[in-house]
Amino acid sequence: MERVSLRGGWLAALTLSLSSAAGALGEPPRSAVICDSSSDRLVLLTDSDGSGLVELGVPGEIAVYYDDSSSGPDLSTPSHMALGPGETLYLLDGGTLDAVLVLDDSNGDGDALDEGEVRVFYDASAGGPKLSTPNTLIVLPGGELIVSDDGSRGRRLVVLADRNADGDALDPDEARVAYDARALSLPVLEDVEALALRPDGSVVAGDTTLQGLFVLRDLDGDGDFLDEGEQTELFRSRDDLALGDIDALAVQGARVFSGDSDTGRIIWLEDLNGDGDAMDEGEAGVFLGDGAAVRVGSVTDFMPLPGGGFLVLDNSKDAVVVAADLNGDGDALDEGEVFRWLADDGSTFATPSGVVVPLRDEPPPPPPARFLRGDATGDAKLDISDAVAILGYLFLGRPAGSCMDALDSDDTGKVEITDAIFLLSFLFSGGAQPPAPHPEPGGDPTGDPLDC
């Protein structure tokens, strides 16, 4: 596969931005977990080589994080995810499971497929309200979850809380209804498809049927959003900024961003005049849409990146893109502000539907250096010239080459005359063979001060 170059594009512009006094945008993530709702699995994408992209041809950059090969529940329609305290990964399955699962790569092998790495957080076995068609969830600062349930049992919001710290919300009084359209004579929300949490603790809900965004606040502290004044309108679809199918919401600072799976647009909203809505002139605009360098056809989910910008799922092309406002004009419509982070042929996903980006997004450790024990000359074979090279390093001041570990023929952790003697004995007197890595190149299995 041809390698995609970022020279002169997003990464170059990003580097320039990082050096400016105006502030910096975060780099593309090192990793992300993405739901594939049609293939019933989760995929882990990792930029392991630091190229700024996830590439199909690079080993290990695309891997299954969870699927039906696990001993845990078989997924039916994994649709949405959220990260909780300690980076707990909550997975919402809105198919036949109608459940919230917790996934945990406890052994650090890059997946949650092993025994004990998945558990049910909430499902129909609980004594609380039964989920019918759950479609989105968010995690509150205290660890509670809000799940939007949009099905035959009612259009409502359910709050889940593990009050006894046993790892689930299946016990009595650990689930409650925070909003139910049937509980109000004039329901404000009818079809909640997306949720987001604002810094002030209020919840933004996107209603696809009403084509509007609403703010929910528990003003009286009774644990629900059912009382007078606790639901207010933030924005309603209009001719110049139409809301279609609101599949995802995100918050960055004072701005709310709404993703549309019908049009592929992301619009921004901000209450600049403090009147409680974003319907006045200059309080809304297009962040991503027609005119961008990479055309996004269907936004099914998007996730804010720590330093700015978003990781965006495009269901129309089964793609993952990064979008960032590099020039500070409020949108990602300019040259170099959008690029495909997942560089593949569209085969990685069938239906990408939910994404989380780890907060502790540190670069993976570099792979161990590969060498052949005793190969002092670096020509991938052992002969008398290697013993000569070791003696030349020790007594004639000759350079050691790029790998000191290779000179340590007997693996004592230091290079000395015994290494040359050991190697000559192996080559000509039937002595012991060098320790690993030998007879094939590999990493050093023993820890010592020498390296490559």
DRENSE-554288 format. One record per residue (C-alpha): residue in three letters; x, y, z. Coordinates in steps of 0.1 Angstrom, whole numbers, padded with zeros to 4 digits, always signed. Each point is the difference from the previous one (the first is absolute). Layout:
N
AlaXYZ
...
END
This chain:
452
Met+0000+0000+0000
Glu+0013+0034-0009
Arg+0010+0020+0031
Val-0019+0032+0005
Ser+0021+0031+0005
Leu-0010+0028+0024
Arg+0027+0024-0012
Gly-0015+0034-0007
Gly-0034-0011+0013
Trp-0017-0003+0033
Leu+0030-0011+0020
Ala+0023+0027-0014
Ala-0026+0026+0007
Leu-0004-0015+0035
Thr+0037+0003+0006
Leu-0001+0037-0010
Ser-0030+0005+0023
Leu+0018-0016+0029
Ser+0029+0025-0003
Ser-0023+0030+0000
Ala-0008+0021+0030
Ala-0037-0002-0007
Gly-0003-0035+0015
Ala+0002-0036-0014
Leu-0023-0026-0013
Gly+0005-0036+0012
Glu+0015-0025-0023
Pro-0020-0029-0014
Pro-0006-0027+0026
Arg+0023-0029+0004
Ser-0029-0024+0004
Ala-0038-0003-0001
Val-0025-0027+0006
Ile-0029-0001-0026
Cys-0033-0019+0000
Asp-0009-0018-0032
Ser-0037-0006+0005
Ser-0005-0021-0031
Ser+0029-0024+0007
Asp-0008-0001+0037
Arg+0035+0008+0012
Leu+0023+0027+0013
Val+0032+0009-0019
Leu+0031+0016+0016
Leu+0018+0024-0023
Thr+0036+0009+0011
Asp+0025+0022-0018
Ser+0029-0022+0012
Asp+0026+0014-0023
Gly-0007+0037+0007
Ser-0008+0008-0036
Gly-0031+0020+0010
Leu-0022-0026-0018
Val-0014-0034+0007
Glu+0010-0021-0031
Leu-0013-0034-0012
Gly+0034-0012-0010
Val+0018+0007+0033
Pro-0002-0031+0023
Gly-0020+0005+0032
Glu-0015+0034-0008
Ile-0035-0015-0006
Ala-0011-0027+0024
Val-0031-0015+0015
Tyr-0007+0013+0035
Tyr-0031-0020+0007
Asp-0022-0024-0020
Asp-0019-0033+0004
Ser+0032-0020+0005
Ser+0000+0013+0036
Ser-0015-0020+0028
Gly-0022+0030+0007
Pro-0034+0008-0015
Asp-0003-0002-0038
Leu-0007+0035-0013
Ser-0031+0007-0021
Thr+0001+0037-0009
Pro+0028+0018+0018
Ser-0008+0036-0006
His+0016+0024+0025
Met+0028+0003+0026
Ala+0012+0023+0027
Leu+0030+0002+0023
Gly-0006+0002+0038
Pro+0022+0005+0030
Gly+0033-0018-0004
Glu-0006-0003-0037
Thr-0027-0026+0006
Leu-0014-0008-0035
Tyr-0038-0003+0000
Leu-0015-0016-0031
Leu-0037+0004-0009
Asp-0016-0028-0020
Gly-0034+0010-0013
Gly-0009-0032-0018
Thr-0013-0032+0016
Leu+0023+0006+0030
Asp-0014+0034+0010
Ala+0028+0002+0025
Val+0030+0020+0012
Leu+0032-0019+0002
Val+0033+0009+0016
Leu+0032-0010-0019
Asp+0034+0000+0016
Asp+0033-0011-0015
Ser+0013-0011+0034
Asn+0030-0020-0013
Gly+0011+0028-0024
Asp+0001-0021-0031
Gly-0019+0025-0021
Asp-0035-0016+0001
Ala-0028-0009+0024
Leu-0004-0035-0012
Asp+0014-0019+0029
Glu-0018-0015+0030
Gly-0013+0026+0024
Glu+0006+0029-0023
Val-0037+0007-0007
Arg-0030+0002+0024
Val-0036+0010-0002
Phe-0006+0034+0016
Tyr-0037+0002-0007
Asp-0025-0022-0018
Ala-0035-0015+0003
Ser+0010-0021+0030
Ala+0000+0032+0021
Gly-0030+0009+0021
Gly-0001+0035-0015
Pro-0015+0013-0032
Lys+0005-0023-0030
Leu+0018+0015-0030
Ser-0018-0003-0033
Thr+0021+0018-0027
Pro+0029+0017+0018
Asn+0020+0021-0025
Thr+0024+0023+0019
Leu+0016+0004+0034
Ile+0022+0025+0019
Val+0018-0001+0033
Leu-0005+0026+0026
Pro+0030+0013+0021
Gly-0011-0021+0030
Gly+0000-0032-0021
Glu-0037-0002-0006
Leu-0011-0010-0036
Ile-0029+0016-0019
Val-0014-0023-0027
Ser-0025+0012-0026
Asp-0026-0027-0006
Asp-0022+0005-0031
Gly-0024-0029-0004
Ser-0033-0016+0006
Arg+0002+0003+0038
Gly+0003+0037-0001
Arg+0023+0028-0012
Arg+0020+0008+0031
Leu+0033+0005+0016
Val+0012-0025+0026
Val+0027+0007+0026
Leu+0022-0029+0011
Ala+0022+0001+0031
Asp+0021-0027+0016
Arg-0008+0011+0036
Asn+0014-0031+0018
Ala+0032-0001-0021
Asp-0005-0036-0011
Gly+0008+0009-0037
Asp-0035+0002-0013
Ala-0033+0018+0003
Leu-0022-0031+0002
Asp-0010+0004+0037
Pro-0031+0016+0014
Asp-0001+0038-0002
Glu+0030+0002-0024
Ala-0021+0010-0029
Arg-0026+0028-0003
Val-0019+0018-0028
Ala+0012+0036-0003
Tyr-0023+0010-0028
Asp-0030-0017-0015
Ala-0021+0016-0028
Arg-0031-0018+0014
Ala+0004+0017+0034
Leu-0007+0035-0015
Ser-0032+0013-0014
Leu+0020+0020-0025
Pro+0032-0020-0006
Val+0030+0021-0010
Leu+0021-0028-0013
Glu-0014-0026-0023
Asp+0029-0018-0017
Val+0034+0004+0017
Glu+0028-0014-0022
Ala+0030+0017+0015
Leu+0013+0014+0034
Ala+0029+0021+0011
Leu+0011+0014+0034
Arg+0009+0037+0004
Pro+0025+0014+0024
Asp-0027+0014+0023
Gly-0015-0035+0004
Ser-0030+0005-0022
Val-0008-0025-0027
Val-0006+0007-0037
Ala-0024-0023-0017
Gly-0005-0002-0038
Asp-0036-0008-0011
Thr-0001-0012-0036
Thr-0038+0001-0003
Leu-0002+0036+0012
Gln+0033+0008-0018
Gly+0011+0019+0030
Leu+0026+0001+0029
Phe-0012+0004+0036
Val+0017+0007+0033
Leu-0009-0021+0031
Arg+0007+0011+0035
Asp-0010-0016+0033
Leu-0007+0033+0017
Asp-0017-0013+0031
Gly+0025-0029+0005
Asp-0027-0027+0000
Gly+0019-0021-0025
Asp-0021+0006-0031
Phe-0007+0025-0028
Leu-0038-0001+0003
Asp-0007+0032+0019
Glu-0010+0034-0013
Gly+0029+0019-0016
Glu+0023-0030+0000
Gln-0002-0004-0038
Thr+0008+0030-0022
Glu+0005+0003-0038
Leu+0036+0008-0011
Phe-0005-0002-0038
Arg-0026-0009-0026
Ser+0007-0009-0036
Arg-0003+0028-0025
Asp+0004+0005-0037
Asp+0036+0010+0000
Leu+0010-0025+0027
Ala-0022-0030-0003
Leu+0002-0028+0025
Gly-0007-0034-0015
Asp+0008-0032+0018
Ile+0019+0011+0032
Asp+0022-0030+0006
Ala+0026+0016+0022
Leu+0007+0030+0023
Ala+0033+0013+0015
Val+0010+0029+0022
Gln+0032+0020-0002
Gly+0001+0029+0024
Ala-0031+0022-0004
Arg-0009-0015-0034
Val-0023-0029-0008
Phe+0006-0019-0032
Ser-0027-0021-0017
Gly+0008-0027-0026
Asp-0025-0009-0027
Ser+0000-0035-0015
Asp-0023+0012-0029
Thr+0022+0028-0012
Gly+0034-0007+0014
Arg+0002+0034+0016
Ile+0011+0011+0034
Ile-0014+0033+0012
Trp+0011+0020+0029
Leu-0022+0019+0025
Glu+0008+0025+0027
Asp-0022+0022+0022
Leu+0020+0032-0004
Asn-0026+0024+0015
Gly-0008-0021+0030
Asp-0038-0003-0007
Gly+0001-0038+0003
Asp-0001-0010-0036
Ala+0021+0002-0032
Met-0026+0012-0024
Asp+0011+0036-0004
Glu+0021+0013-0029
Gly+0036-0011+0002
Glu-0006-0027+0026
Ala+0001-0030-0024
Gly+0020-0010-0030
Val+0014-0029-0021
Phe+0032-0016+0014
Leu+0003-0029-0025
Gly-0020-0004-0032
Asp+0001+0008-0037
Gly+0032+0016-0011
Ala+0023-0020+0024
Ala+0031-0016-0015
Val-0014-0034+0008
Arg-0038-0005-0006
Val-0018-0016+0029
Gly-0033-0015-0010
Ser-0014-0013+0033
Val+0011+0009+0035
Thr-0010-0029+0023
Asp+0023+0010+0029
Phe+0028+0024+0008
Met+0023+0005+0029
Pro+0018+0032+0011
Leu+0038-0003+0000
Pro+0018+0013+0032
Gly+0017+0030-0017
Gly-0028+0008-0024
Gly-0017-0014-0031
Phe-0020-0032-0003
Leu+0004-0036-0010
Val-0030-0006-0023
Leu-0017-0032-0012
Asp-0013+0001-0035
Asn-0025-0029-0006
Ser-0004+0009-0037
Lys+0036-0010-0007
Asp+0007-0022+0030
Ala+0028+0025+0008
Val+0015+0018+0030
Val+0012+0036-0005
Val+0016+0027+0021
Ala-0015+0035-0003
Ala+0016+0031+0016
Asp-0003+0037-0003
Leu+0036+0008-0006
Asn-0003+0037-0010
Gly-0024+0010+0028
Asp-0029+0010-0023
Gly-0025-0023+0018
Asp-0003-0028-0025
Ala+0019-0029-0016
Leu-0008+0010-0036
Asp+0034+0013-0011
Glu+0029-0018-0017
Gly+0017-0026+0021
Glu-0025+0002+0029
Val-0015-0035-0007
Phe+0017-0032-0008
Arg-0007-0037+0001
Trp+0017-0014+0032
Leu-0009-0036-0010
Ala+0019-0006-0032
Asp-0017-0031-0014
Asp-0023-0011-0028
Gly-0032+0002+0020
Ser+0002-0037+0011
Thr+0008+0005+0037
Phe-0036+0008+0009
Ala-0035-0009-0012
Thr-0018+0026+0020
Pro+0022+0022+0023
Ser-0025+0012+0026
Gly+0018+0011+0032
Val+0035+0011+0010
Val+0020+0007+0032
Val+0035+0015+0002
Pro+0020-0010+0030
Leu+0008+0030+0022
Arg+0034-0014+0010
Asp+0010-0001-0037
Glu+0037-0007+0003
Pro+0022-0012-0028
Pro+0005-0037+0001
Pro+0035-0011+0010
Pro+0024-0006-0029
Pro+0004-0036-0010
Pro+0031-0017+0014
Ala+0031+0003-0022
Arg+0008-0032-0020
Phe+0035-0013-0002
Leu+0020-0033-0002
Arg+0020-0008+0030
Gly+0038+0001-0009
Asp-0006+0018-0033
Ala+0024+0028+0007
Thr+0004+0010-0036
Gly-0038+0002-0007
Asp+0001-0022-0031
Ala-0026-0025+0015
Lys+0025-0029+0003
Leu+0026-0012+0025
Asp+0036-0005-0011
Ile+0035+0008+0010
Ser-0004+0036-0011
Asp-0024+0005+0029
Ala+0026-0011+0026
Val+0025+0024-0017
Ala-0025+0028+0002
Ile-0005-0006+0037
Leu+0037+0001+0006
Gly+0004+0031-0021
Tyr-0026+0018+0021
Leu+0017-0011+0032
Phe+0036+0006-0008
Leu+0003+0021-0031
Gly-0026+0027+0006
Arg-0021-0011-0030
Pro-0037+0009+0000
Ala-0024-0025+0014
Gly-0027+0004-0027
Ser-0036+0007+0007
Cys-0007-0029+0024
Met+0021-0005+0031
Asp-0022-0029+0010
Ala+0012-0020-0030
Leu+0036+0002+0012
Asp-0010-0016+0033
Ser+0003-0035-0013
Asp-0004-0018+0034
Asp-0028+0024+0012
Thr+0017+0010+0032
Gly-0012+0036-0004
Lys+0034+0014-0008
Val+0025-0002-0029
Glu+0034-0014+0008
Ile+0027-0024-0013
Thr-0020-0030+0011
Asp-0026+0008-0027
Ala+0026-0004-0028
Ile+0012-0033+0017
Phe-0035-0013+0004
Leu-0008+0007-0037
Leu+0032-0016-0013
Ser-0007-0030+0022
Phe-0035-0003-0015
Leu+0013+0004-0036
Phe+0031-0023+0001
Ser+0000-0022+0031
Gly-0036-0012+0004
Gly-0007+0023+0029
Ala-0034+0011+0012
Gln-0021+0020-0024
Pro-0007+0037+0008
Pro-0031+0007+0021
Ala-0032+0014-0016
Pro-0005+0017-0023
His+0017-0028-0019
Pro-0001-0017-0025
Glu-0026+0025-0013
Pro+0000+0037+0006
Gly-0024+0013+0027
Gly-0004+0022+0030
Asp+0022-0004+0032
Pro-0019-0022+0024
Thr+0022+0010+0029
Gly+0003+0034+0015
Asp+0034+0017+0001
Pro+0016+0034-0005
Leu+0009-0008-0036
Asp-0023+0010-0028
Cys-0002+0005-0038
END
